[in-house]
Amino acid sequence: MNRFFKTKHLGAVLATLTFSALLAGCGGEATPEPTPTPVPPAAVVMATATGADYPAPDTATLPATTPVVIATPALPATPTISIPQVVEDEGGCAIDYDLDLAGYPDLQAKLGCAIAETNNSPVAINEFGAGPDYNRFMLWFSDSSQIYVLLPDQTWQSYADTWVEGQPELSCNPLNGPPSSPPLPRRGFGKLWCTVDGLQETLGTIEREERLCQHTVVQRFEQGVLLACFEDATIRYFRLLDDGGWDLVTVQ
């Protein structure tokens, strides 16, 4: 019994060694069994490299899909932008006053809006009576050949200038002294002074000779005329109102 078992066992060992020797002689190793390719789930449909699709899933076996509602945040309201409307001032003036007249205080309040452009035609001036605070004048406007007589009661009168070249520069000499200017006014001023009744007594004589303003600015306004007479470092603003009044502002 033991001899049979040993003989059988020995035969099995020899067979194993013979098989191992054959493998070693071929130089190879035992080939591993291939790993089976997993089959995709029935719920997934994919295209293979050759373009074939897996069978469509059985929709009867799929669980019901619950739609997901994503709340959209409310957008902020569009802000309202108020754009101020530029409205032309109803009290605005169509014509600007000349900047050389800006030194006269409360210009528009006293004269209203300018209704004509600036005039720079020559203007002659002569003071009457005793200075330095003169309160009576004659003004000659070359563009209209008018002479304005500014009286001490703050009223004015205007006259046409009728004096022409060739007439005597001194029209009269009530002083009965050597005729000279000063004290006698001459040319158009002197002719008025000599011919208008009562004007000599109202105005008196002159201390300075008549002359042209070095720079003249005249502008017409709704309520009258404003004259700026520039002399050296002094500006005299004469306001001649349509109602017959006048006033003077001196700026040094």
Contacts in CASP RR format, 6 or more apart in sequence:
PFRMAT RR
TARGET T0000
AUTHOR 0000-0000-0000
METHOD contacts of the structure
MODEL  1
MNRFFKTKHLGAVLATLTFSALLAGCGGEATPEPTPTPVPPAAVVMATAT
GADYPAPDTATLPATTPVVIATPALPATPTISIPQVVEDEGGCAIDYDLD
LAGYPDLQAKLGCAIAETNNSPVAINEFGAGPDYNRFMLWFSDSSQIYVL
LPDQTWQSYADTWVEGQPELSCNPLNGPPSSPPLPRRGFGKLWCTVDGLQ
ETLGTIEREERLCQHTVVQRFEQGVLLACFEDATIRYFRLLDDGGWDLVT
VQ
23 29 0 8 1.000
23 30 0 8 1.000
40 46 0 8 1.000
40 54 0 8 1.000
42 55 0 8 1.000
42 57 0 8 1.000
42 58 0 8 1.000
42 61 0 8 1.000
43 57 0 8 1.000
43 62 0 8 1.000
44 54 0 8 1.000
44 57 0 8 1.000
45 53 0 8 1.000
45 54 0 8 1.000
45 55 0 8 1.000
45 56 0 8 1.000
45 57 0 8 1.000
46 53 0 8 1.000
46 54 0 8 1.000
47 53 0 8 1.000
48 54 0 8 1.000
92 113 0 8 1.000
93 108 0 8 1.000
93 112 0 8 1.000
93 113 0 8 1.000
93 114 0 8 1.000
94 113 0 8 1.000
95 113 0 8 1.000
95 114 0 8 1.000
95 115 0 8 1.000
95 116 0 8 1.000
95 117 0 8 1.000
96 114 0 8 1.000
97 107 0 8 1.000
97 108 0 8 1.000
97 114 0 8 1.000
97 219 0 8 1.000
97 221 0 8 1.000
98 114 0 8 1.000
98 118 0 8 1.000
98 217 0 8 1.000
98 219 0 8 1.000
98 228 0 8 1.000
100 118 0 8 1.000
100 215 0 8 1.000
100 217 0 8 1.000
100 228 0 8 1.000
100 230 0 8 1.000
101 107 0 8 1.000
101 217 0 8 1.000
101 219 0 8 1.000
101 226 0 8 1.000
101 228 0 8 1.000
101 237 0 8 1.000
103 235 0 8 1.000
103 237 0 8 1.000
103 249 0 8 1.000
103 251 0 8 1.000
104 110 0 8 1.000
104 226 0 8 1.000
104 228 0 8 1.000
104 237 0 8 1.000
104 239 0 8 1.000
104 249 0 8 1.000
105 249 0 8 1.000
107 226 0 8 1.000
110 223 0 8 1.000
110 239 0 8 1.000
111 221 0 8 1.000
111 222 0 8 1.000
111 223 0 8 1.000
111 224 0 8 1.000
111 226 0 8 1.000
111 239 0 8 1.000
112 221 0 8 1.000
112 222 0 8 1.000
112 223 0 8 1.000
113 221 0 8 1.000
113 222 0 8 1.000
114 219 0 8 1.000
114 220 0 8 1.000
114 221 0 8 1.000
115 220 0 8 1.000
115 221 0 8 1.000
115 222 0 8 1.000
116 219 0 8 1.000
116 220 0 8 1.000
117 219 0 8 1.000
118 217 0 8 1.000
118 218 0 8 1.000
118 219 0 8 1.000
119 143 0 8 1.000
119 216 0 8 1.000
119 217 0 8 1.000
119 218 0 8 1.000
119 219 0 8 1.000
119 220 0 8 1.000
120 215 0 8 1.000
120 216 0 8 1.000
120 217 0 8 1.000
120 218 0 8 1.000
121 141 0 8 1.000
121 142 0 8 1.000
121 143 0 8 1.000
121 216 0 8 1.000
121 218 0 8 1.000
122 142 0 8 1.000
122 212 0 8 1.000
122 213 0 8 1.000
122 216 0 8 1.000
123 139 0 8 1.000
123 140 0 8 1.000
123 141 0 8 1.000
123 142 0 8 1.000
123 212 0 8 1.000
123 213 0 8 1.000
123 216 0 8 1.000
123 218 0 8 1.000
123 227 0 8 1.000
123 229 0 8 1.000
124 139 0 8 1.000
124 140 0 8 1.000
124 142 0 8 1.000
124 189 0 8 1.000
124 210 0 8 1.000
124 211 0 8 1.000
124 212 0 8 1.000
124 213 0 8 1.000
125 137 0 8 1.000
125 138 0 8 1.000
125 139 0 8 1.000
125 140 0 8 1.000
125 210 0 8 1.000
125 211 0 8 1.000
125 212 0 8 1.000
125 213 0 8 1.000
125 229 0 8 1.000
126 137 0 8 1.000
126 138 0 8 1.000
126 185 0 8 1.000
126 189 0 8 1.000
126 206 0 8 1.000
126 208 0 8 1.000
126 209 0 8 1.000
126 210 0 8 1.000
126 211 0 8 1.000
127 134 0 8 1.000
127 136 0 8 1.000
127 137 0 8 1.000
127 206 0 8 1.000
127 207 0 8 1.000
127 208 0 8 1.000
128 134 0 8 1.000
128 136 0 8 1.000
128 137 0 8 1.000
128 138 0 8 1.000
128 185 0 8 1.000
128 203 0 8 1.000
128 204 0 8 1.000
128 205 0 8 1.000
128 206 0 8 1.000
129 136 0 8 1.000
129 203 0 8 1.000
129 204 0 8 1.000
129 205 0 8 1.000
129 206 0 8 1.000
129 207 0 8 1.000
130 207 0 8 1.000
131 207 0 8 1.000
135 152 0 8 1.000
136 150 0 8 1.000
136 151 0 8 1.000
136 152 0 8 1.000
136 202 0 8 1.000
136 203 0 8 1.000
136 204 0 8 1.000
137 149 0 8 1.000
137 150 0 8 1.000
137 238 0 8 1.000
138 147 0 8 1.000
138 148 0 8 1.000
138 149 0 8 1.000
138 150 0 8 1.000
138 185 0 8 1.000
138 189 0 8 1.000
138 192 0 8 1.000
138 193 0 8 1.000
138 203 0 8 1.000
138 210 0 8 1.000
139 147 0 8 1.000
139 148 0 8 1.000
139 150 0 8 1.000
139 227 0 8 1.000
139 238 0 8 1.000
140 146 0 8 1.000
140 147 0 8 1.000
140 161 0 8 1.000
140 188 0 8 1.000
140 189 0 8 1.000
140 210 0 8 1.000
141 147 0 8 1.000
141 148 0 8 1.000
141 218 0 8 1.000
143 218 0 8 1.000
145 160 0 8 1.000
145 161 0 8 1.000
146 158 0 8 1.000
146 159 0 8 1.000
146 160 0 8 1.000
146 161 0 8 1.000
147 158 0 8 1.000
147 159 0 8 1.000
147 160 0 8 1.000
147 161 0 8 1.000
147 188 0 8 1.000
147 189 0 8 1.000
147 192 0 8 1.000
148 156 0 8 1.000
148 157 0 8 1.000
148 158 0 8 1.000
148 240 0 8 1.000
149 156 0 8 1.000
149 157 0 8 1.000
149 158 0 8 1.000
149 159 0 8 1.000
149 192 0 8 1.000
149 196 0 8 1.000
149 199 0 8 1.000
149 203 0 8 1.000
150 156 0 8 1.000
150 238 0 8 1.000
150 246 0 8 1.000
151 157 0 8 1.000
151 202 0 8 1.000
151 203 0 8 1.000
152 202 0 8 1.000
154 245 0 8 1.000
154 246 0 8 1.000
154 247 0 8 1.000
155 244 0 8 1.000
155 245 0 8 1.000
155 246 0 8 1.000
156 240 0 8 1.000
156 244 0 8 1.000
156 245 0 8 1.000
156 246 0 8 1.000
159 192 0 8 1.000
159 196 0 8 1.000
161 188 0 8 1.000
162 188 0 8 1.000
162 191 0 8 1.000
163 171 0 8 1.000
163 187 0 8 1.000
163 188 0 8 1.000
163 190 0 8 1.000
163 191 0 8 1.000
167 191 0 8 1.000
169 181 0 8 1.000
169 186 0 8 1.000
169 187 0 8 1.000
170 179 0 8 1.000
170 181 0 8 1.000
170 184 0 8 1.000
170 186 0 8 1.000
170 190 0 8 1.000
171 190 0 8 1.000
171 191 0 8 1.000
171 193 0 8 1.000
171 194 0 8 1.000
171 195 0 8 1.000
172 184 0 8 1.000
172 190 0 8 1.000
172 193 0 8 1.000
172 194 0 8 1.000
173 179 0 8 1.000
173 184 0 8 1.000
174 194 0 8 1.000
174 200 0 8 1.000
175 183 0 8 1.000
175 184 0 8 1.000
175 205 0 8 1.000
181 206 0 8 1.000
181 209 0 8 1.000
181 210 0 8 1.000
182 205 0 8 1.000
182 206 0 8 1.000
182 207 0 8 1.000
182 208 0 8 1.000
182 209 0 8 1.000
183 205 0 8 1.000
183 206 0 8 1.000
183 207 0 8 1.000
184 190 0 8 1.000
184 193 0 8 1.000
184 205 0 8 1.000
184 206 0 8 1.000
185 193 0 8 1.000
185 205 0 8 1.000
185 206 0 8 1.000
185 210 0 8 1.000
186 210 0 8 1.000
187 210 0 8 1.000
189 210 0 8 1.000
192 199 0 8 1.000
193 199 0 8 1.000
193 200 0 8 1.000
193 203 0 8 1.000
194 200 0 8 1.000
213 229 0 8 1.000
213 230 0 8 1.000
213 231 0 8 1.000
214 230 0 8 1.000
214 231 0 8 1.000
214 232 0 8 1.000
215 228 0 8 1.000
215 230 0 8 1.000
216 227 0 8 1.000
216 228 0 8 1.000
216 229 0 8 1.000
216 230 0 8 1.000
217 227 0 8 1.000
217 228 0 8 1.000
217 230 0 8 1.000
218 225 0 8 1.000
218 226 0 8 1.000
218 227 0 8 1.000
218 228 0 8 1.000
219 225 0 8 1.000
219 226 0 8 1.000
223 241 0 8 1.000
223 242 0 8 1.000
224 239 0 8 1.000
224 240 0 8 1.000
224 241 0 8 1.000
224 242 0 8 1.000
225 239 0 8 1.000
225 240 0 8 1.000
226 237 0 8 1.000
226 238 0 8 1.000
226 239 0 8 1.000
226 240 0 8 1.000
227 237 0 8 1.000
227 238 0 8 1.000
227 239 0 8 1.000
227 240 0 8 1.000
228 235 0 8 1.000
228 236 0 8 1.000
228 237 0 8 1.000
229 235 0 8 1.000
229 236 0 8 1.000
229 237 0 8 1.000
229 238 0 8 1.000
233 252 0 8 1.000
234 250 0 8 1.000
234 251 0 8 1.000
234 252 0 8 1.000
235 250 0 8 1.000
235 251 0 8 1.000
235 252 0 8 1.000
236 248 0 8 1.000
236 249 0 8 1.000
236 250 0 8 1.000
236 251 0 8 1.000
237 248 0 8 1.000
237 249 0 8 1.000
237 250 0 8 1.000
237 251 0 8 1.000
238 246 0 8 1.000
238 247 0 8 1.000
238 248 0 8 1.000
239 246 0 8 1.000
239 247 0 8 1.000
239 248 0 8 1.000
239 249 0 8 1.000
240 246 0 8 1.000
END
